[in-house]
């Protein structure tokens, strides 16, 4: 089984440069992936095998293919998927609250990964499931799935450069007084827990920006932007301010108004790693959060 990672036509800028140079410097192919392509796959020019030290001419068609390190072990399971976008490198999926992203000990099946694998296999595609931005089970909203290792590496780079922008909406308990602000507080595992996180001096850097969209009936509607992507980051940061998210009983919120943490990934934006085109997706609030916002703030999103 092989997986096509990259196909491009050399232009005048590429002429005279080696295959290796163009792949690594222009397309961000890592040394590790290039070695895999050389020894466990194919690199071709105009349909013929090519050495990576050979020089290109304008108009040459280069294709890079590799064999996956291992077969995907997640079994396929048919389920409805809300696919907002898909191309050769990525998928954008709107995940509903209550759906686990990847199988775990407590959730061995019925996950988003199972559904995506089934969707690909029906189309004759054999890929591994690679989620870029994992959302908690009870967080709804937009999620990126990389369709090959090269794309996954590119999104890792975008995350490190903080050029993968993620915006959330949340409903928090209490009245957040400042119209906007930044929470810069490191996050780590709580003592004697494998799940709960907390703000702690020896934790990992975590930065969340917020602004208040509305206030009413002792609650606040927030828009939040992440600079970092720590587990439970928004939930932990808001709880540390004394404003746990509605429904988030793990971090001090009440389920009186809503049965899950009121958190929704509403926007994703980045420059596409292959085409270089800026891309933005938005996803409206799901029904439960929209109804709660209408009840508390007199509006529907």
C-alpha positions as CSV (number, residue, x, y, z in Angstrom):
1,X,0.0,0.0,0.0
2,X,1.4,3.4,-1.0
3,X,0.4,6.9,-0.2
4,X,1.0,9.8,-2.5
5,X,2.4,12.7,-0.5
6,X,3.4,15.3,-3.0
7,X,3.1,16.1,-6.7
8,X,4.4,19.3,-8.3
9,X,5.6,20.8,-11.6
10,X,9.0,22.4,-11.5
11,X,9.0,26.0,-12.6
12,X,11.7,28.4,-13.6
13,X,12.6,29.1,-9.9
14,X,13.2,25.3,-9.5
15,X,15.4,24.9,-12.6
16,X,19.0,24.0,-11.8
17,X,18.1,23.0,-8.1
18,X,18.3,19.4,-6.9
19,X,15.2,17.4,-6.2
20,X,16.3,17.2,-2.5
21,X,16.7,21.0,-2.3
22,X,13.3,21.8,-3.7
23,X,11.5,19.1,-1.6
24,X,13.1,20.2,1.6
25,X,13.3,24.0,1.3
26,X,10.3,24.8,-0.9
27,X,7.9,22.1,0.3
28,X,9.1,21.4,3.8
29,X,9.7,17.7,3.4
30,X,11.5,16.6,6.5
31,X,14.7,14.7,6.3
32,X,13.0,11.7,8.0
33,X,10.2,11.7,5.4
34,X,12.6,12.1,2.5
35,X,14.6,9.0,3.7
36,X,11.4,7.0,3.9
37,X,10.5,8.1,0.4
38,X,13.9,7.0,-0.9
39,X,14.0,3.6,0.8
40,X,10.3,2.7,1.4
41,X,8.6,4.4,-1.5
42,X,9.2,6.2,-4.7
43,X,10.4,9.6,-6.0
44,X,9.8,10.0,-9.7
45,X,10.5,12.7,-12.3
46,X,8.2,12.5,-15.3
47,X,7.2,9.0,-14.3
48,X,10.7,7.7,-13.9
49,X,12.7,7.0,-10.8
50,X,15.0,9.9,-9.9
51,X,17.9,10.4,-7.4
52,X,17.4,13.3,-5.0
53,X,20.7,14.9,-6.1
54,X,19.6,15.2,-9.7
55,X,18.9,18.7,-10.9
56,X,15.5,19.8,-12.2
57,X,14.4,21.5,-15.4
58,X,11.4,23.7,-15.7
59,X,8.3,21.6,-16.5
60,X,9.5,18.4,-14.7
61,X,6.8,16.6,-12.8
62,X,7.9,15.3,-9.5
63,X,5.9,12.8,-7.5
64,X,6.7,11.5,-4.0
65,X,5.1,8.4,-2.6
66,X,5.8,6.4,0.6
67,X,4.6,3.3,2.3
68,X,3.0,3.9,5.7
69,X,5.1,2.8,8.7
70,X,2.2,0.6,9.9
71,X,-1.3,-0.3,8.9
72,X,-4.1,1.7,10.5
73,X,-5.4,-0.4,13.4
74,X,-8.6,1.6,14.0
75,X,-11.5,-0.5,12.6
76,X,-13.9,1.3,10.2
77,X,-17.4,2.2,11.5
78,X,-20.0,3.9,9.4
79,X,-21.3,7.1,10.9
80,X,-22.5,10.5,9.6
81,X,-19.7,13.0,9.1
82,X,-20.1,16.8,8.8
83,X,-17.2,17.4,6.3
84,X,-16.8,21.1,5.6
85,X,-13.8,20.8,3.3
86,X,-11.6,18.1,1.8
87,X,-8.6,18.0,-0.6
88,X,-5.6,15.7,-1.1
89,X,-4.0,16.9,2.1
90,X,-6.6,17.6,4.7
91,X,-10.2,17.4,5.9
92,X,-12.1,20.0,8.0
93,X,-14.8,18.3,10.1
94,X,-17.5,19.8,12.3
95,X,-17.4,17.5,15.4
96,X,-20.6,17.3,17.5
97,X,-20.4,17.3,21.3
98,X,-20.3,13.9,22.8
99,X,-18.1,12.3,20.1
100,X,-14.6,11.1,21.1
101,X,-11.9,11.9,18.5
102,X,-9.6,8.8,18.8
103,X,-10.1,5.4,20.5
104,X,-9.0,5.2,24.1
105,X,-9.3,2.6,26.8
106,X,-12.7,3.9,27.8
107,X,-13.9,4.5,24.2
108,X,-12.6,1.7,22.1
109,X,-15.1,2.3,19.3
110,X,-17.7,4.8,18.0
111,X,-15.0,7.5,17.6
112,X,-14.5,10.1,14.9
113,X,-11.4,8.1,13.8
114,X,-13.6,5.0,13.2
115,X,-15.9,7.0,11.1
116,X,-13.2,8.7,9.0
117,X,-11.5,5.4,8.3
118,X,-14.8,4.0,7.1
119,X,-15.4,7.0,4.9
120,X,-11.9,6.7,3.3
121,X,-12.1,3.0,2.8
122,X,-15.5,3.3,0.9
123,X,-13.6,5.6,-1.5
124,X,-10.8,3.1,-1.9
125,X,-8.3,5.2,0.2
126,X,-6.1,3.6,2.8
127,X,-4.8,6.2,5.2
128,X,-3.9,6.6,8.8
129,X,-6.0,8.9,11.0
130,X,-4.0,12.0,12.0
131,X,-6.0,14.6,13.9
132,X,-4.2,18.0,14.0
133,X,-6.2,19.8,16.7
134,X,-8.0,17.3,19.0
135,X,-11.1,18.5,20.7
136,X,-12.4,17.1,24.0
137,X,-15.3,14.7,23.8
138,X,-17.8,17.3,24.9
139,X,-16.4,20.2,23.0
140,X,-18.0,20.8,19.6
141,X,-16.7,22.5,16.5
142,X,-14.1,22.5,13.8
143,X,-11.3,19.9,13.6
144,X,-8.5,19.3,11.1
145,X,-7.5,15.8,9.9
146,X,-4.2,15.6,8.0
147,X,-4.5,13.0,5.2
148,X,-0.8,12.2,4.9
149,X,2.4,12.4,6.9
150,X,3.7,15.4,5.0
151,X,0.5,17.4,5.7
152,X,0.7,16.4,9.4
153,X,4.3,17.7,9.6
154,X,3.3,21.0,8.0
155,X,0.5,21.5,10.4
156,X,2.9,20.8,13.3
157,X,5.1,23.5,12.0
158,X,2.2,25.9,11.7
159,X,1.3,25.2,15.3
160,X,4.9,25.8,16.4
161,X,5.0,29.0,14.5
162,X,1.6,30.0,16.0
163,X,0.2,30.6,12.5
164,X,-2.6,28.0,12.9
165,X,-5.3,30.2,14.3
166,X,-8.1,28.7,16.4
167,X,-11.0,30.7,17.8
168,X,-13.6,29.4,20.2
169,X,-16.8,30.6,21.8
170,X,-17.7,29.7,25.4
171,X,-20.3,30.6,28.0
172,X,-18.8,31.1,31.4
173,X,-20.3,31.4,34.8
174,X,-20.1,34.8,36.5
175,X,-19.7,38.2,35.0
176,X,-16.2,38.6,33.4
177,X,-15.5,42.3,34.2
178,X,-12.7,43.1,31.7
179,X,-13.9,43.5,28.1
180,X,-10.8,41.7,26.9
181,X,-7.6,40.2,28.3
182,X,-4.9,37.6,28.1
183,X,-4.4,34.7,30.4
184,X,-0.7,33.7,30.4
185,X,-0.5,30.9,33.0
186,X,1.3,27.5,32.7
187,X,-0.7,24.4,32.8
188,X,0.2,20.9,34.1
189,X,-1.4,17.8,35.5
190,X,-3.1,18.2,38.8
191,X,-1.6,16.2,41.7
192,X,-2.7,12.5,41.8
193,X,-4.6,12.8,38.5
194,X,-4.2,11.6,34.9
195,X,-7.0,13.7,33.6
196,X,-7.4,17.0,35.5
197,X,-5.1,19.9,34.7
198,X,-4.4,23.0,36.7
199,X,-2.4,26.2,36.5
200,X,0.9,25.5,38.1
201,X,4.4,27.1,38.0
202,X,6.1,24.0,36.6
203,X,3.5,23.5,33.9
204,X,3.8,24.1,30.2
205,X,3.4,27.6,28.7
206,X,-0.2,28.3,28.0
207,X,-1.6,31.6,26.6
208,X,-5.3,32.3,25.9
209,X,-6.7,35.6,24.7
210,X,-10.4,36.5,25.3
211,X,-13.0,39.1,24.7
212,X,-16.5,39.4,26.1
213,X,-19.3,39.2,23.6
214,X,-22.2,39.5,26.0
215,X,-23.1,39.5,29.7
216,X,-26.4,38.7,31.3
217,X,-28.0,36.8,34.2
218,X,-24.7,36.2,36.0
219,X,-23.1,34.6,32.9
220,X,-20.6,35.7,30.2
221,X,-20.4,34.9,26.5
222,X,-16.8,34.8,25.4
223,X,-14.7,34.6,22.3
224,X,-11.3,33.0,22.9
225,X,-8.2,32.6,20.8
226,X,-5.4,30.2,21.6
227,X,-1.7,30.8,21.2
228,X,-0.9,27.4,22.6
229,X,-2.9,24.1,22.6
230,X,-2.6,22.5,26.0
231,X,-5.1,19.9,27.1
232,X,-8.2,21.5,28.6
233,X,-6.5,24.9,28.2
234,X,-9.6,27.2,27.9
235,X,-11.4,25.2,30.6
236,X,-8.5,25.4,33.1
237,X,-7.7,29.1,32.4
238,X,-11.3,30.2,32.8
239,X,-11.7,28.2,36.0
240,X,-8.5,29.7,37.3
241,X,-10.1,33.2,36.9
242,X,-13.1,32.0,38.9
243,X,-15.3,31.7,35.8
244,X,-15.6,28.0,35.0
245,X,-17.5,27.2,31.8
246,X,-21.2,26.4,32.1
247,X,-21.6,22.6,32.3
248,X,-18.0,21.9,33.0
249,X,-18.3,20.1,36.3
250,X,-14.7,18.8,36.0
251,X,-13.5,22.3,36.6
252,X,-16.2,23.7,38.9
253,X,-19.0,24.5,36.5
254,X,-22.6,23.6,37.0
255,X,-24.7,21.4,34.6
256,X,-27.9,23.2,35.6
257,X,-28.0,25.2,32.4
258,X,-26.4,22.8,29.9
259,X,-25.3,19.2,30.0
260,X,-21.7,19.6,28.8
261,X,-19.0,22.3,28.9
262,X,-20.3,25.2,26.8
263,X,-17.3,25.3,24.5
264,X,-17.3,25.4,20.7
265,X,-14.4,25.7,18.2
266,X,-16.0,28.2,15.8
267,X,-13.2,29.3,13.5
268,X,-10.0,27.9,11.9
269,X,-7.6,29.8,9.7
270,X,-4.2,29.1,8.2
271,X,-2.3,29.3,5.0
272,X,-2.7,26.0,3.1
273,X,0.7,24.2,3.3
274,X,0.7,23.1,-0.4
275,X,-1.1,25.9,-2.3
276,X,-0.1,28.9,-0.1
277,X,-3.7,30.1,-0.2
278,X,-5.1,31.7,3.1
279,X,-8.1,29.7,4.2
280,X,-10.8,30.4,6.8
281,X,-13.7,28.3,8.1
282,X,-16.4,29.2,10.5
283,X,-19.0,27.1,12.2
284,X,-22.1,28.5,14.0
285,X,-22.9,27.5,17.6
286,X,-24.7,24.2,17.9
287,X,-28.3,24.1,19.1
288,X,-27.6,23.6,22.8
289,X,-25.2,26.6,23.1
290,X,-27.3,28.7,20.8
291,X,-30.4,28.2,22.9
292,X,-28.5,28.9,26.1
293,X,-27.1,32.1,24.6
294,X,-30.7,33.1,23.6
295,X,-32.0,32.4,27.1
296,X,-29.2,34.3,28.9
297,X,-28.3,37.1,26.5
298,X,-31.5,37.5,24.4
299,X,-29.8,36.4,21.1
300,X,-29.3,33.3,19.0
301,X,-26.0,32.6,17.2
